[in-house]
Amino acid sequence: MASLTQSMASVEQEIRRSVSRDVPWDLVTTFSKIVRESGTEGEWKAAQYIFDKLKNFGADVTMHTPELLISVPRGARLQVLSPNGGSNIRAKVPAFALSTSGVEAEVVFLPSPKVERIEDMFSTRGQASDTDIAGKIVISEGMSMPMRVRDHEKRGALAQIYVNPGEAIHEGICTSIWGTPTLSSLERKPKSPIICVNRPDGEKLIQQAQAGTLRVRIETKLDEGWVKCPLNSVWVEGTDEPEKFLLVHGHLDSWHEGIGDNATGDASLLELARVFTQHRGKLRRSLRICWWPGHSHGRYAGSTWFADEFARDLARNCVGQLDIDSPGCRDATEYFEDVMWMQEADTFCRDVIHDVTGKDSRGKRPLRAGDYSFNQIGLTGFFMLLSNIPPARRKELGHNYIVGGCGGNTAWHTEKDLLDVADPDVLLTDINIYVAAITRVLNSDVLPFEHSRAAREIREQLEKYQASCKGHLNLSTAIDAATELENALEKFERASKEAQPGSRREFNQAITDIARLLVPVNYARGERFDHDPAVSLPAVPKLDRAPLLGELANDHMLYRSLQTELIRETNKVVDSLDSARFIAESLC
């Protein structure tokens, strides 16, 4: 804690000494007996448990009841008609697939790219194929990820079968719509039945499909509609700048008992609410803690509702957001594989993890996933997944493919995500990381975010786009703007460290205002207050189609249309970069 003042370090240590091992573990064991599907009695029971605990702690808690669009799978049937007709294969249907009393057709195999990193799970890339799939049922390897489902539907697939990579069938969701749909996004809702099977069964089906002999019947059932869901929100008011707050959040709903995803996260949030309520007089800024419904069965519907409903307060006053998903899992002892944070939080997050654990860490660019529903408002975000199982240990345990939570444990999104997936000691360590991070953000003289690092990431991406354009688009103005911003921010950050008490609020407001400009540039394709689809996005996504210009050079209409679009998007990027630079320069 060398970088902390003595008084800040003392307060942090005092708060950390209050962290209990037993209080969060009581929630984990309680939730091990509750299936928390969105909008169901189980989720309401879990929410009431948290609400009652918070009241007993003396917390300022509100239970909101938003009406969310929810899709809960209720069953699937896969019947092999030929060869050897009549056999049934165990299958699951993902949320937001089409319910059907039955479709039958020939099955055709389409190979899928291999998933080697967690980023690949949300990728838009597909396997090139000219196979005719119109009116047929597609079978492919992997999870039922939205863009693959959509691509196959566009090519006329009647239905789709996905072969999960292990012995288990993982629950999931197959729409890219982020939260409640709009009229324009509603067309992305899947219009065909989708099912998943496990690898042993799926490999046999693929062999039969490749032989041209496989014909099947698929039935699916889902409960889908508008449902009231519970959303607990705690407010811990700061003493100096009570209107400014950090949003700390995670999802309440689960697939099955969902201990590693996300009962351990719910327990972390409860303990944070207890500890910071107890020490409420020691915080300069305020803390907002939320438990989201509709994550698993509504594609982040709860956090999206909150972003929509409280957009003005978030835009004016939120200094950042910390996402808590799947902490405290067994054997999860490192912070290298799938820990995520935005670049401006890189030094801060690595310091926090090292100070608490003595371990080094490495952060990835946050996926368009989790409950990062605040990118287009412009909130600096850090964490999502946290501790994870080291690769060598995963191999020993037989966790030999990539999943999206539970610390890397392949019980993720299955009936096996039970109490033995969690570890109270690992959970205690992770909670202490959260406590340290929250305390530092809320009590720092100057907010610990270095936007010069984000400007560098933006500049480097612009340079990559420029190289890939091969002369078809001139991005020199944008690159110059990013370079000038990076230099201005480095000067700004040096000045902020020397800022006198009377000017620190101005610097903090500038840091927040710069985030409102740079986070959307770096993480959003759509406009402010919208919600981009749940698919992978590169840095500066407004310009991610720039490499396509060369491919369209022989089609003048398409070429000039895309070129014009990219020029306009470049102007938006440059304007945001220049506006951020003006803010930085005004205080230097």
C-alpha positions in Angstrom: 0.0 0.0 0.0 2.9 2.3 -0.6 0.9 4.5 -2.9 -1.8 5.1 -0.2 -1.6 7.8 2.4 -1.3 6.6 6.0 -4.8 7.7 6.9 -6.3 5.9 3.8 -4.4 2.8 4.5 -5.5 2.8 8.1 -9.2 3.2 7.1 -8.9 0.4 4.6 -7.3 -2.0 7.1 -10.0 -1.2 9.7 -12.7 -1.9 7.2 -11.0 -5.1 6.0 -10.7 -6.3 9.6 -14.5 -6.3 9.8 -14.9 -8.7 6.9 -16.5 -12.0 8.1 -16.0 -15.5 6.7 -19.3 -16.8 8.1 -21.8 -14.2 7.0 -21.2 -14.6 3.3 -20.9 -18.4 3.7 -24.3 -18.5 5.3 -25.8 -17.0 2.2 -24.0 -19.5 0.0 -25.2 -22.5 2.0 -28.8 -21.0 2.0 -28.8 -20.5 -1.7 -27.5 -24.0 -2.3 -31.1 -25.1 -1.6 -32.8 -22.4 -3.8 -33.2 -22.5 -7.6 -33.2 -18.8 -8.6 -34.7 -18.6 -12.1 -35.6 -15.1 -13.1 -39.0 -14.0 -11.9 -39.8 -17.3 -10.1 -40.7 -18.0 -6.5 -37.1 -19.1 -5.9 -35.6 -15.7 -7.1 -38.1 -13.8 -4.9 -37.3 -16.0 -1.9 -33.6 -15.3 -2.4 -34.2 -11.6 -2.8 -36.3 -11.5 0.4 -33.5 -13.3 2.3 -31.1 -10.6 1.2 -33.5 -7.8 1.9 -34.2 -9.1 5.4 -30.5 -9.4 6.1 -29.8 -5.9 4.9 -32.6 -4.5 7.1 -31.0 -6.3 10.1 -27.7 -4.8 9.2 -29.3 -1.3 9.3 -28.6 -0.8 5.6 -30.6 1.7 3.5 -32.2 -0.8 1.1 -34.9 -0.5 -1.6 -36.4 -3.4 -3.4 -37.4 -2.4 -6.9 -39.8 -4.6 -8.9 -39.1 -4.0 -12.6 -41.1 -5.9 -15.3 -38.7 -7.7 -17.5 -38.9 -9.8 -20.6 -37.8 -13.3 -19.4 -37.4 -16.6 -21.1 -37.0 -19.7 -18.9 -36.3 -23.1 -20.7 -38.8 -25.8 -19.6 -37.7 -28.8 -21.8 -36.5 -30.1 -25.1 -36.8 -33.4 -27.0 -34.5 -34.6 -29.7 -35.8 -37.8 -31.5 -33.7 -39.6 -34.1 -36.0 -40.6 -37.0 -33.3 -42.2 -39.1 -31.0 -44.1 -39.1 -32.3 -46.5 -36.5 -35.4 -44.4 -35.8 -37.1 -43.9 -32.5 -34.2 -43.2 -30.1 -34.3 -40.1 -28.0 -31.2 -38.0 -27.2 -31.0 -35.8 -24.1 -31.1 -32.1 -25.0 -31.6 -28.7 -23.5 -33.1 -25.5 -25.1 -31.4 -22.1 -24.5 -33.4 -19.1 -23.3 -35.1 -17.1 -26.1 -35.1 -19.9 -28.6 -38.5 -20.6 -30.3 -40.9 -22.9 -28.6 -42.3 -25.5 -30.9 -44.5 -28.6 -30.7 -42.2 -30.2 -33.3 -40.1 -29.7 -36.4 -38.4 -32.5 -38.4 -35.9 -32.5 -41.2 -32.6 -33.8 -42.5 -29.5 -32.7 -40.4 -26.5 -31.1 -42.0 -23.2 -30.6 -40.3 -21.4 -27.2 -40.2 -18.0 -27.1 -38.5 -17.3 -24.4 -36.0 -14.1 -22.4 -35.0 -12.4 -23.8 -31.9 -13.0 -21.9 -28.7 -9.5 -21.3 -27.2 -10.1 -18.2 -25.1 -13.2 -16.8 -23.3 -13.3 -14.0 -25.9 -14.0 -16.6 -28.6 -17.3 -17.5 -26.9 -18.7 -14.1 -27.8 -17.0 -13.8 -31.2 -18.9 -12.9 -34.4 -16.5 -15.0 -36.5 -17.9 -18.1 -38.1 -16.6 -21.0 -40.2 -16.7 -20.2 -43.9 -19.1 -22.6 -45.6 -21.2 -22.7 -48.8 -23.2 -25.7 -47.6 -26.9 -25.4 -48.4 -28.8 -25.4 -45.1 -32.1 -24.0 -46.2 -35.0 -26.0 -44.8 -32.6 -28.3 -42.9 -31.5 -28.7 -39.3 -27.9 -27.5 -38.7 -25.6 -29.3 -36.2 -22.4 -27.7 -35.1 -19.9 -27.8 -32.2 -19.8 -25.4 -29.3 -22.4 -23.3 -27.4 -25.5 -21.7 -28.9 -24.0 -18.3 -29.2 -26.2 -15.5 -30.7 -24.4 -14.6 -33.8 -23.9 -18.2 -35.0 -27.6 -18.8 -34.4 -28.5 -15.6 -36.3 -26.2 -16.4 -39.2 -27.7 -19.9 -39.6 -31.2 -18.5 -39.5 -30.4 -16.0 -42.2 -29.2 -18.9 -44.4 -32.6 -20.6 -44.0 -31.9 -23.2 -41.2 -35.1 -24.7 -40.0 -33.6 -25.5 -36.5 -30.2 -25.8 -34.9 -28.3 -28.3 -32.7 -25.2 -27.4 -30.8 -22.8 -30.0 -29.4 -21.4 -28.7 -26.1 -17.7 -29.6 -25.5 -18.0 -31.8 -22.5 -20.1 -34.5 -20.8 -22.5 -31.9 -19.5 -25.0 -29.8 -21.4 -24.6 -26.1 -20.5 -27.6 -23.8 -20.1 -27.4 -20.6 -22.0 -29.1 -17.9 -24.0 -29.2 -17.5 -27.7 -30.3 -13.9 -28.4 -27.9 -10.9 -28.8 -30.6 -8.5 -27.6 -29.2 -6.7 -24.6 -32.0 -6.4 -22.0 -35.5 -5.4 -23.0 -35.7 -5.2 -26.8 -36.6 -2.1 -28.8 -38.6 -2.1 -32.0 -35.4 -2.1 -34.0 -33.6 -4.8 -32.0 -36.6 -7.1 -31.7 -35.9 -8.5 -35.1 -32.7 -10.1 -33.7 -34.9 -12.4 -31.5 -34.4 -16.0 -32.7 -37.2 -17.3 -34.9 -36.3 -21.0 -34.8 -36.0 -23.8 -32.3 -32.4 -24.3 -30.9 -31.2 -27.2 -28.7 -27.9 -28.3 -27.2 -26.6 -31.8 -26.6 -23.4 -33.1 -24.9 -20.3 -34.1 -26.7 -20.6 -38.0 -26.6 -24.1 -37.8 -28.1 -23.2 -35.0 -30.4 -20.2 -36.7 -31.9 -22.4 -39.7 -32.9 -25.0 -37.3 -34.5 -22.3 -35.5 -36.4 -20.9 -38.7 -37.8 -24.4 -39.7 -39.0 -25.0 -36.2 -40.5 -21.7 -36.4 -42.4 -22.8 -39.7 -43.8 -26.0 -38.1 -45.0 -28.3 -40.4 -43.1 -29.5 -38.3 -40.2 -33.1 -37.1 -39.9 -34.5 -35.8 -36.5 -37.5 -34.3 -34.8 -37.0 -31.4 -32.3 -39.5 -30.2 -29.7 -38.8 -27.2 -27.4 -40.7 -25.5 -24.6 -40.0 -22.2 -22.9 -41.9 -19.9 -20.5 -41.5 -16.5 -22.0 -43.1 -13.2 -21.2 -43.1 -10.0 -19.1 -42.5 -10.8 -15.4 -42.0 -8.7 -12.3 -38.6 -9.4 -10.8 -37.0 -8.3 -7.5 -34.0 -5.9 -7.6 -32.4 -5.0 -4.3 -30.4 -1.7 -4.1 -28.4 -0.5 -1.1 -27.2 3.1 -0.6 -24.2 3.9 1.7 -23.9 7.6 1.8 -20.5 9.3 1.8 -19.5 12.3 4.0 -17.8 14.7 1.6 -19.3 14.1 -1.9 -22.5 12.2 -1.2 -23.8 12.7 -4.7 -20.8 10.9 -6.2 -20.9 7.1 -6.0 -19.4 3.8 -7.2 -21.8 1.2 -8.5 -21.0 -2.3 -7.3 -23.2 -5.1 -8.7 -23.8 -8.7 -9.6 -26.6 -11.0 -10.7 -29.1 -12.7 -8.3 -30.7 -15.2 -10.7 -29.0 -18.5 -11.6 -29.1 -21.6 -13.7 -30.2 -24.3 -11.2 -28.6 -23.6 -7.7 -25.8 -21.7 -9.3 -23.4 -21.6 -6.4 -20.2 -20.5 -8.3 -22.4 -18.5 -10.7 -23.5 -16.5 -8.8 -24.3 -17.3 -5.2 -20.7 -16.5 -4.3 -21.1 -13.1 -5.9 -24.4 -12.5 -4.1 -22.7 -13.4 -0.8 -19.9 -10.9 -1.6 -22.3 -8.1 -2.3 -24.2 -8.9 1.0 -20.9 -8.8 3.0 -19.9 -5.6 1.3 -23.2 -4.0 2.1 -22.8 -5.1 5.8 -19.3 -4.0 6.2 -19.6 -0.6 4.5 -22.9 0.1 6.2 -21.0 -0.5 9.5 -18.3 1.9 8.4 -20.5 4.4 6.6 -19.0 7.4 8.3 -15.5 6.6 6.9 -16.4 7.0 3.2 -15.9 10.3 1.3 -18.1 9.3 -1.6 -21.2 7.0 -1.7 -21.6 3.4 -2.6 -24.5 1.8 -4.5 -24.8 -2.0 -4.4 -27.3 -3.8 -6.6 -28.4 -7.4 -7.1 -29.7 -7.9 -10.7 -32.5 -10.2 -11.8 -32.8 -11.3 -15.4 -29.1 -11.8 -16.1 -29.4 -15.5 -17.1 -32.9 -15.5 -18.5 -33.2 -12.0 -19.8 -29.7 -11.2 -21.2 -28.8 -8.7 -18.5 -32.3 -7.4 -18.3 -32.1 -6.1 -14.7 -28.9 -4.1 -15.1 -30.2 -2.7 -18.4 -33.5 -1.6 -16.7 -31.4 0.2 -14.1 -29.2 1.9 -16.7 -32.4 3.1 -18.5 -34.3 4.1 -15.4 -31.5 5.9 -13.6 -29.6 7.1 -16.6 -29.4 10.8 -15.5 -28.0 10.0 -12.1 -25.5 7.5 -13.5 -24.4 10.0 -16.2 -24.0 12.9 -13.7 -22.7 11.2 -10.6 -21.4 7.6 -11.0 -17.6 7.5 -10.9 -17.3 3.9 -12.0 -18.8 0.4 -11.9 -17.4 -2.8 -10.4 -19.0 -6.1 -11.5 -19.0 -9.2 -9.3 -19.6 -12.5 -11.0 -18.3 -16.0 -10.0 -15.8 -15.1 -7.2 -14.7 -17.5 -4.5 -14.6 -20.8 -6.4 -12.7 -23.9 -5.4 -9.0 -24.0 -6.7 -9.4 -20.4 -8.0 -6.1 -19.1 -6.8 -4.7 -16.9 -9.5 -5.7 -13.6 -11.2 -4.3 -14.0 -14.7 -6.6 -15.8 -17.0 -10.0 -14.1 -17.2 -9.8 -11.0 -15.0 -11.1 -8.0 -16.8 -10.8 -4.2 -16.5 -10.7 -1.2 -18.7 -7.3 0.1 -19.5 -7.7 3.3 -17.4 -8.1 1.0 -14.3 -5.1 -1.2 -15.1 -2.5 0.1 -12.6 -5.2 0.5 -9.9 -6.5 -3.1 -10.2 -3.1 -4.7 -10.3 -2.0 -2.7 -7.2 -5.2 -3.7 -5.3 -4.8 -7.4 -6.1 -1.1 -7.4 -5.3 -1.6 -5.5 -2.0 -4.3 -7.9 -0.8 -2.9 -11.2 -2.1 0.8 -10.6 -2.8 0.2 -11.9 -6.3 0.6 -10.4 -9.7 -2.3 -10.1 -12.1 -3.1 -9.4 -15.7 -6.3 -7.8 -16.9 -8.2 -8.4 -20.2 -10.3 -6.0 -22.1 -13.8 -6.5 -20.8 -16.1 -8.6 -22.9 -19.4 -7.4 -24.2 -20.9 -9.6 -21.5 -21.5 -9.8 -17.8 -23.6 -6.9 -16.7 -21.5 -4.2 -18.4 -24.7 -2.4 -19.2 -23.2 1.0 -18.7 -20.6 1.4 -21.5 -22.7 3.7 -23.6 -23.3 6.0 -20.6 -19.6 6.1 -20.2 -18.7 4.4 -16.9 -15.2 3.1 -16.3 -15.6 -0.6 -15.5 -13.4 -3.1 -13.7 -13.7 -6.7 -12.8 -16.4 -9.2 -13.9 -14.8 -12.6 -13.3 -12.0 -12.4 -10.7 -10.1 -15.4 -9.2 -9.7 -18.3 -11.5 -8.2 -21.8 -11.6 -4.6 -21.9 -12.9 -4.4 -23.6 -16.3 -2.2 -26.5 -15.1 -4.7 -27.1 -12.2 -7.6 -27.0 -14.6 -5.9 -29.7 -16.7 -5.4 -31.9 -13.6 -9.1 -31.5 -12.6 -10.3 -32.3 -16.1 -11.6 -28.9 -16.8 -10.3 -29.1 -20.4 -12.4 -26.5 -22.2 -13.4 -22.8 -21.7 -16.4 -21.7 -19.8 -17.7 -18.3 -18.8 -17.6 -18.4 -15.0 -17.2 -20.5 -11.8 -13.5 -19.7 -11.8 -13.1 -22.0 -14.8 -14.9 -24.9 -13.3 -16.9 -26.8 -16.0 -19.9 -27.1 -13.6 -20.7 -23.6 -14.9 -24.4 -23.3 -16.1 -25.1 -27.0 -15.2 -26.9 -28.9 -12.5 -23.5 -29.6 -10.9 -22.8 -26.0 -9.9 -23.5 -27.0 -6.3 -22.0 -26.1 -2.9 -18.7 -28.0 -3.5 -17.9 -25.6 -6.3 -17.3 -22.8 -3.8 -14.5 -22.3 -1.3 -15.0 -20.0 1.8 -11.4 -19.1 2.0 -11.0 -18.2 -1.6 -14.3 -16.2 -1.2 -12.9 -14.4 1.8 -9.8 -13.4 -0.2 -11.9 -12.1 -3.1 -14.1 -10.1 -0.8 -11.1 -8.4 0.6 -10.0 -7.5 -2.9 -13.4 -5.9 -3.4 -13.2 -4.1 -0.1 -9.8 -2.6 -0.9 -10.8 -1.5 -4.4 -14.1 0.1 -3.2 -12.4 1.9 -0.3 -9.7 3.3 -2.6 -12.1 4.6 -5.2 -14.4 6.1 -2.5 -11.7 7.7 -0.4 -8.9 8.6 -2.8 -8.0 12.3 -3.1 -8.0 11.9 -6.9 -9.9 9.1 -8.6 -7.3 6.4 -9.5 -8.1 6.1 -13.2 -5.4 6.9 -15.9 -7.2 7.8 -19.1 -3.9 8.2 -20.9 -3.8 4.4 -21.0 -7.3 4.3 -22.7 -6.1 7.0 -25.1 -3.1 4.9 -26.0 -5.3 1.9 -26.6 -7.5 4.0 -28.9 -4.6 5.4 -30.8 -3.0 1.9 -31.3 -6.4 0.6 -32.6 -6.7 3.5 -35.0 -3.2 2.8 -36.3 -4.3 -0.8 -36.9 -7.4 0.3 -38.8 -5.3 2.7 -40.9 -2.9 -0.1 -41.8 -5.7 -2.5 -42.7 -7.4 0.1 -44.9 -4.5 0.1 -47.3 -5.1 3.6 -48.5 -8.9 3.4 -48.8 -9.5 5.6 -45.7 -7.5 8.4 -44.2 -7.5 8.2 -40.4 -4.6 10.5 -39.9 -6.8 13.2 -38.3 -8.1 10.7 -35.8 -4.7 9.3 -35.0 -3.4 12.9 -34.5 -6.3 13.6 -32.2 -5.6 10.4 -30.1 -1.9 11.3 -29.9 -2.6 14.8 -28.8 -5.1 13.5 -26.2 -2.6 10.9 -24.9 0.0 13.6 -24.4 -2.5 16.0 -22.7 -3.7 13.2 -20.4 -0.2 12.3 -19.3 0.4 16.0 -18.4 -3.1 16.1 -16.7 -2.3 13.0 -14.6 1.0 14.4 -13.4 -0.8 17.6 -12.4 -3.6 15.7 -10.6 -1.0 14.0 -8.3 0.1 17.5 -7.2 -3.3 19.0 -7.0 -4.1 21.1 -3.9 -7.1 20.1 -1.8 -9.2 23.0 -3.3 -8.8 21.8 -6.8 -9.1 18.0 -6.4 -12.9 18.0 -7.0 -12.3 19.7 -10.4 -9.8 17.0 -11.3 -12.2 14.3 -10.2 -15.0 15.8 -12.2 -12.7 16.0 -15.2 -11.7 12.3 -14.8 -15.4 11.4 -14.8 -16.2 13.7 -17.7 -13.4 12.2 -19.8 -14.7 8.7 -19.1 -18.1 9.7 -20.4 -16.3 10.5 -23.7 -13.7 7.8 -24.0 -15.5 4.7 -22.7 -18.2 5.0 -25.5 -15.4 5.6 -28.1 -13.5 2.6 -26.9 -16.4 0.2 -26.2 -19.6 1.2 -28.1 -20.8 1.1 -31.7 -24.3 2.5 -31.0 -25.2 5.9 -29.6 -25.2 7.0 -26.0 -27.9 5.5 -23.8 -28.5 2.7 -26.3 -27.3 -0.9 -25.6 -25.2 -2.6 -28.2 -25.8 -6.3 -29.0 -24.1 -9.0 -26.8 -21.3 -9.8 -29.2 -17.6 -9.1 -29.1 -16.5 -5.6 -30.0 -12.9 -4.5 -30.8 -11.5 -1.2 -29.5 -13.1 1.8 -31.3 -15.9 -0.3 -32.7 -17.5 2.5 -34.7 -14.7 2.0 -37.2 -14.4 -1.8 -37.1 -15.7 -2.1 -40.7 -12.8 -0.1 -42.1 -10.9 -3.3 -43.2 -13.8 -4.2 -45.5 -13.2 -1.2 -47.8 -10.5 -3.0 -49.8 -12.9 -6.0 -50.4 -15.5 -3.6 -51.8 -13.3 -1.7 -54.2 -14.9 -3.3 -57.3 -18.4 -2.4 -56.2 -18.5 1.4 -56.4 -21.9 1.9 -54.8 -21.1 -0.2 -51.7 -17.5 1.1 -51.6 -18.5 4.8 -51.5 -21.4 4.2 -49.2 -19.2 2.4 -46.6 -16.4 5.0 -47.1 -18.9 7.8 -46.4 -20.2 6.0 -43.3 -16.7 5.6 -41.9 -15.8 9.2 -42.6 -18.8 10.3 -40.5 -18.0 7.8 -37.7 -14.4 9.1 -37.7 -15.7 12.6 -37.2 -17.7 11.4 -34.2 -14.5 9.8 -32.8 -12.4 12.8 -33.4 -14.9 15.1 -31.8 -15.0 13.0 -28.6 -11.2 12.8 -28.5 -10.9 16.6 -28.9 -13.5 17.2 -26.3 -11.7 15.0 -23.8 -8.4 16.8 -24.6 -10.1 20.2 -24.0 -11.2 19.0 -20.5 -7.7 17.8 -19.7 -6.0 20.9 -20.9 -8.3 23.2 -19.0 -6.7 22.0 -15.7 -3.1 21.9 -16.8 
